[in-house]
Amino acid sequence: MQILGLIVVGLIIGVLARLIKPGKQRLSMVATLLLGIVGALIGGIVASLLGTGNIWELNVLGFIVAVIAAVLLIGVAESVSGRGNRAVR
């Protein structure tokens, strides 16, 4: 059940991160989901290290850190994928 919850929360975090990040992102929904899940894991780990709960608990601090991490991950993913799409002149 925790995996299903992680997927749902990851999708929500990924969508929020895409809404927060300005500009148009060229990421698929699968990429958004994966980056949201990674962001959720990062948020859970940080919240756990700060002592506000364990990695699988949904709390405010972990959620905020997760969204920030997902925004940063989306930026990194765009810059990495954008390098291959540039035309050579």
Secondary structure, 3 states (H helix, E strand, C coil): CHHHHHHHHHHHHHHHHHHHCCCCCCCCHHHHHHHHHHHHHHHHHHHHHCCCCCCCCCCHHHHHHHHHHHHHHHHHHHHHHHHHHCCCC
